[in-house]
Amino acid sequence: MAKIKVTQVKSSIKRLQNQKRTLEALGLRKIGQVVQHEDTPNVMGMIDRVKHLVSVEEVK
């Protein structure tokens, strides 16, 4: 499977509780933090929920 790099670009302050929990589940805690995940349907669904707070790149 392909790997993706997820970076938090916006704050989770004043966001819905489920969006905050989704960021936490992805392993993101602060702006600028980068994590790598496998490109699975579960992870992509979580990213879709917070797509306005993160940026996604494919790792080569």
CHARMM internal coordinates of N, CA and C (Angstrom, degrees):
IC EDIT
DIST 1 N 1 CA 1.4472
DIST 1 CA 1 C 1.5182
ANGL 1 N 1 CA 1 C 110.41
DIST 1 C 2 N 1.2974
ANGL 1 CA 1 C 2 N 114.92
DIHE 1 N 1 CA 1 C 2 N 153.45
DIST 2 N 2 CA 1.4607
ANGL 1 C 2 N 2 CA 121.05
DIHE 1 CA 1 C 2 N 2 CA 178.69
DIST 2 CA 2 C 1.5238
ANGL 2 N 2 CA 2 C 109.94
DIHE 1 C 2 N 2 CA 2 C -77.60
DIST 2 C 3 N 1.3087
ANGL 2 CA 2 C 3 N 114.69
DIHE 2 N 2 CA 2 C 3 N 154.46
DIST 3 N 3 CA 1.4619
ANGL 2 C 3 N 3 CA 120.35
DIHE 2 CA 2 C 3 N 3 CA 175.84
DIST 3 CA 3 C 1.5219
ANGL 3 N 3 CA 3 C 108.54
DIHE 2 C 3 N 3 CA 3 C -105.90
DIST 3 C 4 N 1.3324
ANGL 3 CA 3 C 4 N 115.13
DIHE 3 N 3 CA 3 C 4 N 149.38
DIST 4 N 4 CA 1.4520
ANGL 3 C 4 N 4 CA 120.82
DIHE 3 CA 3 C 4 N 4 CA 176.62
DIST 4 CA 4 C 1.5234
ANGL 4 N 4 CA 4 C 109.16
DIHE 3 C 4 N 4 CA 4 C -126.71
DIST 4 C 5 N 1.3186
ANGL 4 CA 4 C 5 N 115.36
DIHE 4 N 4 CA 4 C 5 N 150.98
DIST 5 N 5 CA 1.4555
ANGL 4 C 5 N 5 CA 121.97
DIHE 4 CA 4 C 5 N 5 CA 178.13
DIST 5 CA 5 C 1.5279
ANGL 5 N 5 CA 5 C 107.27
DIHE 4 C 5 N 5 CA 5 C -110.11
DIST 5 C 6 N 1.3295
ANGL 5 CA 5 C 6 N 116.56
DIHE 5 N 5 CA 5 C 6 N 123.95
DIST 6 N 6 CA 1.4565
ANGL 5 C 6 N 6 CA 122.25
DIHE 5 CA 5 C 6 N 6 CA -177.92
DIST 6 CA 6 C 1.5253
ANGL 6 N 6 CA 6 C 108.41
DIHE 5 C 6 N 6 CA 6 C -112.64
DIST 6 C 7 N 1.3301
ANGL 6 CA 6 C 7 N 116.32
DIHE 6 N 6 CA 6 C 7 N 127.47
DIST 7 N 7 CA 1.4588
ANGL 6 C 7 N 7 CA 122.26
DIHE 6 CA 6 C 7 N 7 CA -179.64
DIST 7 CA 7 C 1.5192
ANGL 7 N 7 CA 7 C 109.18
DIHE 6 C 7 N 7 CA 7 C -121.69
DIST 7 C 8 N 1.3348
ANGL 7 CA 7 C 8 N 116.91
DIHE 7 N 7 CA 7 C 8 N 131.43
DIST 8 N 8 CA 1.4553
ANGL 7 C 8 N 8 CA 120.12
DIHE 7 CA 7 C 8 N 8 CA 175.77
DIST 8 CA 8 C 1.5167
ANGL 8 N 8 CA 8 C 108.47
DIHE 7 C 8 N 8 CA 8 C -81.29
DIST 8 C 9 N 1.3451
ANGL 8 CA 8 C 9 N 116.80
DIHE 8 N 8 CA 8 C 9 N 124.83
DIST 9 N 9 CA 1.4574
ANGL 8 C 9 N 9 CA 121.08
DIHE 8 CA 8 C 9 N 9 CA -176.63
DIST 9 CA 9 C 1.5215
ANGL 9 N 9 CA 9 C 113.04
DIHE 8 C 9 N 9 CA 9 C -114.27
DIST 9 C 10 N 1.3315
ANGL 9 CA 9 C 10 N 117.42
DIHE 9 N 9 CA 9 C 10 N -13.99
DIST 10 N 10 CA 1.4605
ANGL 9 C 10 N 10 CA 120.97
DIHE 9 CA 9 C 10 N 10 CA 178.28
DIST 10 CA 10 C 1.5165
ANGL 10 N 10 CA 10 C 109.53
DIHE 9 C 10 N 10 CA 10 C -131.95
DIST 10 C 11 N 1.3324
ANGL 10 CA 10 C 11 N 115.04
DIHE 10 N 10 CA 10 C 11 N 158.40
DIST 11 N 11 CA 1.4523
ANGL 10 C 11 N 11 CA 121.97
DIHE 10 CA 10 C 11 N 11 CA -176.61
DIST 11 CA 11 C 1.5268
ANGL 11 N 11 CA 11 C 111.76
DIHE 10 C 11 N 11 CA 11 C -74.36
DIST 11 C 12 N 1.3330
ANGL 11 CA 11 C 12 N 115.14
DIHE 11 N 11 CA 11 C 12 N 155.16
DIST 12 N 12 CA 1.4608
ANGL 11 C 12 N 12 CA 120.54
DIHE 11 CA 11 C 12 N 12 CA 176.51
DIST 12 CA 12 C 1.5263
ANGL 12 N 12 CA 12 C 111.82
DIHE 11 C 12 N 12 CA 12 C -95.77
DIST 12 C 13 N 1.3337
ANGL 12 CA 12 C 13 N 116.39
DIHE 12 N 12 CA 12 C 13 N 2.49
DIST 13 N 13 CA 1.4642
ANGL 12 C 13 N 13 CA 120.34
DIHE 12 CA 12 C 13 N 13 CA 177.60
DIST 13 CA 13 C 1.5320
ANGL 13 N 13 CA 13 C 109.13
DIHE 12 C 13 N 13 CA 13 C -66.89
DIST 13 C 14 N 1.3035
ANGL 13 CA 13 C 14 N 116.75
DIHE 13 N 13 CA 13 C 14 N 139.55
DIST 14 N 14 CA 1.4705
ANGL 13 C 14 N 14 CA 124.83
DIHE 13 CA 13 C 14 N 14 CA -178.79
DIST 14 CA 14 C 1.5316
ANGL 14 N 14 CA 14 C 112.22
DIHE 13 C 14 N 14 CA 14 C 63.28
DIST 14 C 15 N 1.3079
ANGL 14 CA 14 C 15 N 117.35
DIHE 14 N 14 CA 14 C 15 N 29.61
DIST 15 N 15 CA 1.4612
ANGL 14 C 15 N 15 CA 121.57
DIHE 14 CA 14 C 15 N 15 CA 176.00
DIST 15 CA 15 C 1.5248
ANGL 15 N 15 CA 15 C 108.59
DIHE 14 C 15 N 15 CA 15 C -107.99
DIST 15 C 16 N 1.2987
ANGL 15 CA 15 C 16 N 116.47
DIHE 15 N 15 CA 15 C 16 N 163.16
DIST 16 N 16 CA 1.4599
ANGL 15 C 16 N 16 CA 120.72
DIHE 15 CA 15 C 16 N 16 CA 177.91
DIST 16 CA 16 C 1.5228
ANGL 16 N 16 CA 16 C 110.54
DIHE 15 C 16 N 16 CA 16 C -64.38
DIST 16 C 17 N 1.3210
ANGL 16 CA 16 C 17 N 115.69
DIHE 16 N 16 CA 16 C 17 N 151.87
DIST 17 N 17 CA 1.4601
ANGL 16 C 17 N 17 CA 120.93
DIHE 16 CA 16 C 17 N 17 CA -176.80
DIST 17 CA 17 C 1.5239
ANGL 17 N 17 CA 17 C 111.58
DIHE 16 C 17 N 17 CA 17 C -60.30
DIST 17 C 18 N 1.3430
ANGL 17 CA 17 C 18 N 117.51
DIHE 17 N 17 CA 17 C 18 N -37.26
DIST 18 N 18 CA 1.4661
ANGL 17 C 18 N 18 CA 118.54
DIHE 17 CA 17 C 18 N 18 CA -179.33
DIST 18 CA 18 C 1.5335
ANGL 18 N 18 CA 18 C 111.70
DIHE 17 C 18 N 18 CA 18 C -68.54
DIST 18 C 19 N 1.3289
ANGL 18 CA 18 C 19 N 118.11
DIHE 18 N 18 CA 18 C 19 N -29.25
DIST 19 N 19 CA 1.4627
ANGL 18 C 19 N 19 CA 120.72
DIHE 18 CA 18 C 19 N 19 CA 176.12
DIST 19 CA 19 C 1.5220
ANGL 19 N 19 CA 19 C 110.58
DIHE 18 C 19 N 19 CA 19 C -71.49
DIST 19 C 20 N 1.3294
ANGL 19 CA 19 C 20 N 117.29
DIHE 19 N 19 CA 19 C 20 N -39.32
DIST 20 N 20 CA 1.4642
ANGL 19 C 20 N 20 CA 121.03
DIHE 19 CA 19 C 20 N 20 CA 176.92
DIST 20 CA 20 C 1.5195
ANGL 20 N 20 CA 20 C 110.31
DIHE 19 C 20 N 20 CA 20 C -62.56
DIST 20 C 21 N 1.3220
ANGL 20 CA 20 C 21 N 116.75
DIHE 20 N 20 CA 20 C 21 N -42.74
DIST 21 N 21 CA 1.4714
ANGL 20 C 21 N 21 CA 120.65
DIHE 20 CA 20 C 21 N 21 CA 179.97
DIST 21 CA 21 C 1.5188
ANGL 21 N 21 CA 21 C 111.54
DIHE 20 C 21 N 21 CA 21 C -67.99
DIST 21 C 22 N 1.3106
ANGL 21 CA 21 C 22 N 117.23
DIHE 21 N 21 CA 21 C 22 N -34.56
DIST 22 N 22 CA 1.4633
ANGL 21 C 22 N 22 CA 120.47
DIHE 21 CA 21 C 22 N 22 CA 177.90
DIST 22 CA 22 C 1.5272
ANGL 22 N 22 CA 22 C 110.43
DIHE 21 C 22 N 22 CA 22 C -65.82
DIST 22 C 23 N 1.3270
ANGL 22 CA 22 C 23 N 117.44
DIHE 22 N 22 CA 22 C 23 N -43.80
DIST 23 N 23 CA 1.4628
ANGL 22 C 23 N 23 CA 120.42
DIHE 22 CA 22 C 23 N 23 CA 176.56
DIST 23 CA 23 C 1.5185
ANGL 23 N 23 CA 23 C 110.39
DIHE 22 C 23 N 23 CA 23 C -59.90
DIST 23 C 24 N 1.3329
ANGL 23 CA 23 C 24 N 116.72
DIHE 23 N 23 CA 23 C 24 N -42.82
DIST 24 N 24 CA 1.4554
ANGL 23 C 24 N 24 CA 121.15
DIHE 23 CA 23 C 24 N 24 CA 179.35
DIST 24 CA 24 C 1.5267
ANGL 24 N 24 CA 24 C 110.94
DIHE 23 C 24 N 24 CA 24 C -63.12
DIST 24 C 25 N 1.3282
ANGL 24 CA 24 C 25 N 116.69
DIHE 24 N 24 CA 24 C 25 N -40.17
DIST 25 N 25 CA 1.4585
ANGL 24 C 25 N 25 CA 120.85
DIHE 24 CA 24 C 25 N 25 CA 179.70
DIST 25 CA 25 C 1.5265
ANGL 25 N 25 CA 25 C 111.47
DIHE 24 C 25 N 25 CA 25 C -66.54
DIST 25 C 26 N 1.3145
ANGL 25 CA 25 C 26 N 116.31
DIHE 25 N 25 CA 25 C 26 N -30.03
DIST 26 N 26 CA 1.4672
ANGL 25 C 26 N 26 CA 120.42
DIHE 25 CA 25 C 26 N 26 CA 176.41
DIST 26 CA 26 C 1.5240
ANGL 26 N 26 CA 26 C 111.48
DIHE 25 C 26 N 26 CA 26 C -77.03
DIST 26 C 27 N 1.3282
ANGL 26 CA 26 C 27 N 117.10
DIHE 26 N 26 CA 26 C 27 N -12.13
DIST 27 N 27 CA 1.4587
ANGL 26 C 27 N 27 CA 120.74
DIHE 26 CA 26 C 27 N 27 CA 179.39
DIST 27 CA 27 C 1.5137
ANGL 27 N 27 CA 27 C 113.42
DIHE 26 C 27 N 27 CA 27 C 93.64
DIST 27 C 28 N 1.3355
ANGL 27 CA 27 C 28 N 116.44
DIHE 27 N 27 CA 27 C 28 N 16.27
DIST 28 N 28 CA 1.4634
ANGL 27 C 28 N 28 CA 121.09
DIHE 27 CA 27 C 28 N 28 CA -178.29
DIST 28 CA 28 C 1.5227
ANGL 28 N 28 CA 28 C 109.77
DIHE 27 C 28 N 28 CA 28 C -102.38
DIST 28 C 29 N 1.3329
ANGL 28 CA 28 C 29 N 116.04
DIHE 28 N 28 CA 28 C 29 N 129.47
DIST 29 N 29 CA 1.4581
ANGL 28 C 29 N 29 CA 120.51
DIHE 28 CA 28 C 29 N 29 CA -178.76
DIST 29 CA 29 C 1.5221
ANGL 29 N 29 CA 29 C 113.22
DIHE 28 C 29 N 29 CA 29 C -123.00
DIST 29 C 30 N 1.3372
ANGL 29 CA 29 C 30 N 117.45
DIHE 29 N 29 CA 29 C 30 N -27.46
DIST 30 N 30 CA 1.4622
ANGL 29 C 30 N 30 CA 119.25
DIHE 29 CA 29 C 30 N 30 CA -178.05
DIST 30 CA 30 C 1.5240
ANGL 30 N 30 CA 30 C 110.57
DIHE 29 C 30 N 30 CA 30 C -143.12
DIST 30 C 31 N 1.3122
ANGL 30 CA 30 C 31 N 115.62
DIHE 30 N 30 CA 30 C 31 N 162.05
DIST 31 N 31 CA 1.4636
ANGL 30 C 31 N 31 CA 121.87
DIHE 30 CA 30 C 31 N 31 CA -178.20
DIST 31 CA 31 C 1.5268
ANGL 31 N 31 CA 31 C 109.20
DIHE 30 C 31 N 31 CA 31 C -64.00
DIST 31 C 32 N 1.3117
ANGL 31 CA 31 C 32 N 116.02
DIHE 31 N 31 CA 31 C 32 N 135.62
DIST 32 N 32 CA 1.4544
ANGL 31 C 32 N 32 CA 121.86
DIHE 31 CA 31 C 32 N 32 CA 179.03
DIST 32 CA 32 C 1.5147
ANGL 32 N 32 CA 32 C 113.88
DIHE 31 C 32 N 32 CA 32 C 92.21
DIST 32 C 33 N 1.3149
ANGL 32 CA 32 C 33 N 117.53
DIHE 32 N 32 CA 32 C 33 N -9.52
DIST 33 N 33 CA 1.4621
ANGL 32 C 33 N 33 CA 120.72
DIHE 32 CA 32 C 33 N 33 CA 180.00
DIST 33 CA 33 C 1.5289
ANGL 33 N 33 CA 33 C 109.37
DIHE 32 C 33 N 33 CA 33 C -72.86
DIST 33 C 34 N 1.3222
ANGL 33 CA 33 C 34 N 115.69
DIHE 33 N 33 CA 33 C 34 N 140.88
DIST 34 N 34 CA 1.4573
ANGL 33 C 34 N 34 CA 122.19
DIHE 33 CA 33 C 34 N 34 CA -177.42
DIST 34 CA 34 C 1.5173
ANGL 34 N 34 CA 34 C 109.34
DIHE 33 C 34 N 34 CA 34 C -122.04
DIST 34 C 35 N 1.3340
ANGL 34 CA 34 C 35 N 116.64
DIHE 34 N 34 CA 34 C 35 N 134.18
DIST 35 N 35 CA 1.4625
ANGL 34 C 35 N 35 CA 122.14
DIHE 34 CA 34 C 35 N 35 CA 174.91
DIST 35 CA 35 C 1.5206
ANGL 35 N 35 CA 35 C 108.77
DIHE 34 C 35 N 35 CA 35 C -131.84
DIST 35 C 36 N 1.3312
ANGL 35 CA 35 C 36 N 115.46
DIHE 35 N 35 CA 35 C 36 N 155.45
DIST 36 N 36 CA 1.4671
ANGL 35 C 36 N 36 CA 120.71
DIHE 35 CA 35 C 36 N 36 CA 176.71
DIST 36 CA 36 C 1.5182
ANGL 36 N 36 CA 36 C 109.04
DIHE 35 C 36 N 36 CA 36 C -113.92
DIST 36 C 37 N 1.3300
ANGL 36 CA 36 C 37 N 116.00
DIHE 36 N 36 CA 36 C 37 N 139.45
DIST 37 N 37 CA 1.4498
ANGL 36 C 37 N 37 CA 122.31
DIHE 36 CA 36 C 37 N 37 CA 178.48
DIST 37 CA 37 C 1.5196
ANGL 37 N 37 CA 37 C 108.77
DIHE 36 C 37 N 37 CA 37 C -137.85
DIST 37 C 38 N 1.3194
ANGL 37 CA 37 C 38 N 115.13
DIHE 37 N 37 CA 37 C 38 N 160.88
DIST 38 N 38 CA 1.4647
ANGL 37 C 38 N 38 CA 120.79
DIHE 37 CA 37 C 38 N 38 CA 170.85
DIST 38 CA 38 C 1.5270
ANGL 38 N 38 CA 38 C 108.43
DIHE 37 C 38 N 38 CA 38 C -72.96
DIST 38 C 39 N 1.3000
ANGL 38 CA 38 C 39 N 116.62
DIHE 38 N 38 CA 38 C 39 N 149.81
DIST 39 N 39 CA 1.4671
ANGL 38 C 39 N 39 CA 122.38
DIHE 38 CA 38 C 39 N 39 CA -179.91
DIST 39 CA 39 C 1.5250
ANGL 39 N 39 CA 39 C 109.26
DIHE 38 C 39 N 39 CA 39 C -84.10
DIST 39 C 40 N 1.3306
ANGL 39 CA 39 C 40 N 116.45
DIHE 39 N 39 CA 39 C 40 N 76.16
DIST 40 N 40 CA 1.4622
ANGL 39 C 40 N 40 CA 122.14
DIHE 39 CA 39 C 40 N 40 CA 179.66
DIST 40 CA 40 C 1.5220
ANGL 40 N 40 CA 40 C 109.41
DIHE 39 C 40 N 40 CA 40 C -106.41
DIST 40 C 41 N 1.3293
ANGL 40 CA 40 C 41 N 117.57
DIHE 40 N 40 CA 40 C 41 N 160.34
DIST 41 N 41 CA 1.4666
ANGL 40 C 41 N 41 CA 119.99
DIHE 40 CA 40 C 41 N 41 CA 177.69
DIST 41 CA 41 C 1.5242
ANGL 41 N 41 CA 41 C 112.90
DIHE 40 C 41 N 41 CA 41 C -59.67
DIST 41 C 42 N 1.3452
ANGL 41 CA 41 C 42 N 117.89
DIHE 41 N 41 CA 41 C 42 N -34.84
DIST 42 N 42 CA 1.4594
ANGL 41 C 42 N 42 CA 120.50
DIHE 41 CA 41 C 42 N 42 CA 179.47
DIST 42 CA 42 C 1.5194
ANGL 42 N 42 CA 42 C 110.95
DIHE 41 C 42 N 42 CA 42 C -63.90
DIST 42 C 43 N 1.3156
ANGL 42 CA 42 C 43 N 116.74
DIHE 42 N 42 CA 42 C 43 N -47.97
DIST 43 N 43 CA 1.4634
ANGL 42 C 43 N 43 CA 121.08
DIHE 42 CA 42 C 43 N 43 CA -178.34
DIST 43 CA 43 C 1.5235
ANGL 43 N 43 CA 43 C 110.01
DIHE 42 C 43 N 43 CA 43 C -66.82
DIST 43 C 44 N 1.3154
ANGL 43 CA 43 C 44 N 118.06
DIHE 43 N 43 CA 43 C 44 N -40.76
DIST 44 N 44 CA 1.4562
ANGL 43 C 44 N 44 CA 120.87
DIHE 43 CA 43 C 44 N 44 CA 179.97
DIST 44 CA 44 C 1.5268
ANGL 44 N 44 CA 44 C 111.12
DIHE 43 C 44 N 44 CA 44 C -64.71
DIST 44 C 45 N 1.3217
ANGL 44 CA 44 C 45 N 117.66
DIHE 44 N 44 CA 44 C 45 N -34.67
DIST 45 N 45 CA 1.4615
ANGL 44 C 45 N 45 CA 121.05
DIHE 44 CA 44 C 45 N 45 CA 175.89
DIST 45 CA 45 C 1.5163
ANGL 45 N 45 CA 45 C 111.42
DIHE 44 C 45 N 45 CA 45 C -65.91
DIST 45 C 46 N 1.3309
ANGL 45 CA 45 C 46 N 116.44
DIHE 45 N 45 CA 45 C 46 N -39.62
DIST 46 N 46 CA 1.4610
ANGL 45 C 46 N 46 CA 120.35
DIHE 45 CA 45 C 46 N 46 CA 177.80
DIST 46 CA 46 C 1.5289
ANGL 46 N 46 CA 46 C 110.25
DIHE 45 C 46 N 46 CA 46 C -66.03
DIST 46 C 47 N 1.3187
ANGL 46 CA 46 C 47 N 117.05
DIHE 46 N 46 CA 46 C 47 N -41.01
DIST 47 N 47 CA 1.4592
ANGL 46 C 47 N 47 CA 121.20
DIHE 46 CA 46 C 47 N 47 CA 178.76
DIST 47 CA 47 C 1.5246
ANGL 47 N 47 CA 47 C 110.52
DIHE 46 C 47 N 47 CA 47 C -64.88
DIST 47 C 48 N 1.3246
ANGL 47 CA 47 C 48 N 117.11
DIHE 47 N 47 CA 47 C 48 N -36.86
DIST 48 N 48 CA 1.4604
ANGL 47 C 48 N 48 CA 120.99
DIHE 47 CA 47 C 48 N 48 CA 179.25
DIST 48 CA 48 C 1.5287
ANGL 48 N 48 CA 48 C 111.26
DIHE 47 C 48 N 48 CA 48 C -62.77
DIST 48 C 49 N 1.3328
ANGL 48 CA 48 C 49 N 117.06
DIHE 48 N 48 CA 48 C 49 N -32.71
DIST 49 N 49 CA 1.4698
ANGL 48 C 49 N 49 CA 121.43
DIHE 48 CA 48 C 49 N 49 CA 178.86
DIST 49 CA 49 C 1.5202
ANGL 49 N 49 CA 49 C 112.71
DIHE 48 C 49 N 49 CA 49 C -67.89
DIST 49 C 50 N 1.3357
ANGL 49 CA 49 C 50 N 116.87
DIHE 49 N 49 CA 49 C 50 N -30.16
DIST 50 N 50 CA 1.4694
ANGL 49 C 50 N 50 CA 120.87
DIHE 49 CA 49 C 50 N 50 CA -176.27
DIST 50 CA 50 C 1.5337
ANGL 50 N 50 CA 50 C 111.36
DIHE 49 C 50 N 50 CA 50 C -122.51
DIST 50 C 51 N 1.3155
ANGL 50 CA 50 C 51 N 117.56
DIHE 50 N 50 CA 50 C 51 N 30.09
DIST 51 N 51 CA 1.4619
ANGL 50 C 51 N 51 CA 121.14
DIHE 50 CA 50 C 51 N 51 CA -175.28
DIST 51 CA 51 C 1.5255
ANGL 51 N 51 CA 51 C 112.98
DIHE 50 C 51 N 51 CA 51 C -62.64
DIST 51 C 52 N 1.3268
ANGL 51 CA 51 C 52 N 117.80
DIHE 51 N 51 CA 51 C 52 N -21.33
DIST 52 N 52 CA 1.4613
ANGL 51 C 52 N 52 CA 121.16
DIHE 51 CA 51 C 52 N 52 CA 178.15
DIST 52 CA 52 C 1.5267
ANGL 52 N 52 CA 52 C 112.19
DIHE 51 C 52 N 52 CA 52 C -81.19
DIST 52 C 53 N 1.3333
ANGL 52 CA 52 C 53 N 117.73
DIHE 52 N 52 CA 52 C 53 N -8.16
DIST 53 N 53 CA 1.4617
ANGL 52 C 53 N 53 CA 122.28
DIHE 52 CA 52 C 53 N 53 CA -178.66
DIST 53 CA 53 C 1.5226
ANGL 53 N 53 CA 53 C 112.67
DIHE 52 C 53 N 53 CA 53 C -109.83
DIST 53 C 54 N 1.3316
ANGL 53 CA 53 C 54 N 118.52
DIHE 53 N 53 CA 53 C 54 N -12.28
DIST 54 N 54 CA 1.4619
ANGL 53 C 54 N 54 CA 121.65
DIHE 53 CA 53 C 54 N 54 CA -173.72
DIST 54 CA 54 C 1.5258
ANGL 54 N 54 CA 54 C 110.56
DIHE 53 C 54 N 54 CA 54 C -130.24
DIST 54 C 55 N 1.3417
ANGL 54 CA 54 C 55 N 114.84
DIHE 54 N 54 CA 54 C 55 N 163.68
DIST 55 N 55 CA 1.4570
ANGL 54 C 55 N 55 CA 121.16
DIHE 54 CA 54 C 55 N 55 CA 169.23
DIST 55 CA 55 C 1.5245
ANGL 55 N 55 CA 55 C 107.18
DIHE 54 C 55 N 55 CA 55 C -122.46
DIST 55 C 56 N 1.3180
ANGL 55 CA 55 C 56 N 116.07
DIHE 55 N 55 CA 55 C 56 N 147.96
DIST 56 N 56 CA 1.4596
ANGL 55 C 56 N 56 CA 121.54
DIHE 55 CA 55 C 56 N 56 CA -173.77
DIST 56 CA 56 C 1.5245
ANGL 56 N 56 CA 56 C 109.13
DIHE 55 C 56 N 56 CA 56 C -126.07
DIST 56 C 57 N 1.3365
ANGL 56 CA 56 C 57 N 115.82
DIHE 56 N 56 CA 56 C 57 N 134.00
DIST 57 N 57 CA 1.4660
ANGL 56 C 57 N 57 CA 121.92
DIHE 56 CA 56 C 57 N 57 CA 176.10
DIST 57 CA 57 C 1.5195
ANGL 57 N 57 CA 57 C 108.07
DIHE 56 C 57 N 57 CA 57 C -130.92
DIST 57 C 58 N 1.3170
ANGL 57 CA 57 C 58 N 115.82
DIHE 57 N 57 CA 57 C 58 N 150.85
DIST 58 N 58 CA 1.4579
ANGL 57 C 58 N 58 CA 120.63
DIHE 57 CA 57 C 58 N 58 CA 175.00
DIST 58 CA 58 C 1.5248
ANGL 58 N 58 CA 58 C 108.70
DIHE 57 C 58 N 58 CA 58 C -88.97
DIST 58 C 59 N 1.3307
ANGL 58 CA 58 C 59 N 116.39
DIHE 58 N 58 CA 58 C 59 N 134.06
DIST 59 N 59 CA 1.4596
ANGL 58 C 59 N 59 CA 121.74
DIHE 58 CA 58 C 59 N 59 CA 179.22
DIST 59 CA 59 C 1.5136
ANGL 59 N 59 CA 59 C 108.43
DIHE 58 C 59 N 59 CA 59 C -87.24
DIST 59 C 60 N 1.3249
ANGL 59 CA 59 C 60 N 116.49
DIHE 59 N 59 CA 59 C 60 N 133.89
DIST 60 N 60 CA 1.4679
ANGL 59 C 60 N 60 CA 120.03
DIHE 59 CA 59 C 60 N 60 CA -177.77
DIST 60 CA 60 C 1.4997
ANGL 60 N 60 CA 60 C 110.87
DIHE 59 C 60 N 60 CA 60 C -92.61
END
COOR INIT
IC SEED 1 N 1 CA 1 C
IC BUILD
